[in-house]
């Protein structure tokens, strides 16, 4: 299905007529991004790996608010599942304009305790899955397409031990973003890396013992809320960000200041 809109609708909904795919979109930052892009007028497909009830509830909430959404089960570590999710998005909505690579895992261990299985898993999701989603999605994008990676400010600033695997993958995403900007620029497609600081999510709740320490490194002395990250992503997806590409964009409350 294709989504159409009147000029007056576009003025209030900057993404009207666009189609977005948000990987890992059933909870926390991903869910906030899916809701915000839908509110801005995009038809939104979101992937999930296990949280079927949360994904279905989010789709229903978006539809109840007047939006259009689709939940697709797809493990980000499975190349076949990622490719199938892109294909289903295009088949359902007729096109693909915005990809948000949000799916990710975090493994925190001292270097001596890291198993090869940990290494392989985090690479498969945070790097390989992101690359395949991007590769497959841009084949369907026209001029004006957007790829938005959700990285981490920890790719630039790491004030704690045990984060070697996670930081490695987010640094890879930062470098990949810059390199792919050169590939995609001649096609009129932008790619950027949004790097949140400490954010209140299922993986990193603001009430945890870790959060008590992490908060002391944030200039604003608090965790971000997922909706704050989603607001920034919505801007990067919007027409107003058409000349931003290859950028690593911090939204960290002064964490790395």
N, C-alpha and C positions, 0 to 999 in steps of 0.2 A: 504494500500500500504506500502511496505517496501522500505527503502532507502538504496542503496548500494553505495560504493565508492571505488576508487583505493587507494593503499598505498600513492601515491603522493598527492592525494586529502586530505587524513587524515592529512598529515604533515602540510598542510596549513589551514585545517578546522578541528579543534580538536573535534568537535561534529558531524562530518559526520557519518551518519548511526543511529544517536540518534533521539528520539522523545521527545519533550518537551511540557508541558502544562503550560501556564502562566495565572493565574486567574486575572481578572481585567486588561487585557492586551491591551485595546484599546487606552489608552492615558497615558501621562506623564511617570512615571517610568515604568509602565507595558509595554507600547508601545516600549520604548527604550530597555527594556530587550528582548521583542519578536524579534525586529529587530536584536539585537546583536546575540542572539542564532541562528537565521536563517542564519546570515552572517557567523557564525562559523560552519554551516553545518547541524544543526538540522532541522527536520520538526517540525513546531511549530503550536500548537493549542492555541488559546487565547479566553478567555471568556470576555463577556461584559454584562452589565445589561440594558443599555438604548442607548448608543452611537453607534447605528448600522452603521451610515454613517462613523464614524471614524474607526470602526472596519473593515468595508469593504475596506476603503481606505488604511488601513495599510496592509491588506492581499494583495491587488493589488500591493502596493509598494514593499513588500517582494518578490512577484512573479516576478515583473519587474526586480528585482535585481538578479534573478536566484534562489531564495529560494522557499520553500514550506510552505504554511500556510493555516490555517482554522480558521474561526471565529465562535464561538458558543455562542448563547444567553443563559445566565445562571445567575440568581441572586444568589450571594454568600450566601444570607440569607436563601435560599431554599435548604434543604438537598436533595430533589429529583432532583432539577436542577443541583446541584453540582455532584451528582452521575451520572446523565445522561451525563454531559459534559465529565467526565472521560471515560465513556463507548463509547461515540462517538469518542473521540480521539483514543482510542485503536482500535475501529472498522475501522476507516479511515486509520490509519497509521500502524496498526499491532502490536504495542507495546507501552510502555511508560517507558522512562528512567529518565526523569527530570521533577519534579514538582516545579514550582515557585508560592508560595502562596503570591500573591501581592495584591489581592482584599482587600480593606479596606475602612472604613469611619472614619471621624473625627468629633467629637462633642465637642465643647468648650463652657462650661457654668460654672458659679459659682455653687458651690455645692447646694445652696439653690434653684436654678432654674432647677436642673436636674429632668426630669420627668421619670417615670418608663418606658415609651415608648422609651425614649432616651437610657436608660440602656439596655433594651431588644434588641433594634436595633443594638447597637454597639457590644454587645456580640454575637448576631446572625451572624454578618458578620466577625468581626475581630478574633473571637475565635472559635465559633462552625463551621462556614463555613470552616475555615482553618483546623480544626481537621478532618472534614468529607472528605475534599479533600485529605488530607494526608492518612487517613485510607483507602479510596477507591483506591487511586493511588498505594500505596505500595503493594496492592494485585496483581498488574500487573508487578511490578519491579523485575528485576533479580539482581544478584550481580553487584555492580558498579552503582546502582541507586542513584539518588540524590534528596533530598527534600531540598528546599531553601525557608525559610520563610523571608518575608520582614517585619521586625519589626521597631523599632525606637530607636534612642539614648535616647529618652525621658523615656525609661524604666529604665535608669540609672541616668539621670540628667534632672531636671525639673526646669528651672529658671523663670517660669511664672505661674500665677494663672489660674484656669478654665480648667485645663487639666485632671481632675481626671478620667473621663471615658476612655479617649483615653489612658492615661498612664497605667491604670489598665489593659486594654486589651493587650497592648504591653509587659507589664511585664509578663502577662500570657503566651504569645507567647515565651518569653525568657525562662521561666521555662519549658514549654512544650517541647521546643527544646532539652533541656538537658535530660529530662526524656525519650523522644522517641529515643534518641541516643542509650540508653541501649536496647530498644526493637528491634531496626533495625540493630544494629551493628552486631549481629551474622548472619544476612542475607546478610551482605556485602553492606548495603545501608547506606549512610551518610545523616545526617540532620543537617543543620546549619541555624543560624538566622543572616541575614544581617541587620544592624541597621543604616540607614541613619541619618545624621543630617539634618539641614534645607536645603531643596532642592526645586528648582523652579518648582512647579507643579501647576495643576489647583486648587488644594485644598489649596496650600500655595505659591502663586506667590511671586516672589522676589521683586515685586514692591508695595506690600501691606504695610499698616502702621505697621502691626505686624512684617513684615520682617525687617523694619528699626531697630526695637529693637532687634530682634532675631540675626541679623547679628553681633551685638556688642559682642555676646557671642561666636562667631566662631573665633578661632585663626587665620584662614586665611582671616577673614573679608569679606567673600562672601558666597553666597548660592552655593550649588552644582548644577550641571546640571544633568538631568536624564541619559544622556549617561555615566556620570562618575559612577553612581550607577550600570548601566548595565554592564560596563566593569568589575566591581568587581564581580557581579553575574556570569558573564561568566567564570571568573577564578574559582569560587567555583564550578561551574558545570563541569569544565574541568578535564581531567585525572590528572593534576598536583596537584589537591586538594584532592586526594584520601584518605589521612590520616587525614583529618580535619573532625571532627564530634562532635556534641554537643556543638559547639562554638557559642558564641554571638559576632559577628564581627562588630566593629564600623567602619563606613566610614562617618566621621562627621567633617572633617576639623579642628579638635581640639576643637570642641564644648564642650566636656566633659573633656577636659584636666585639 
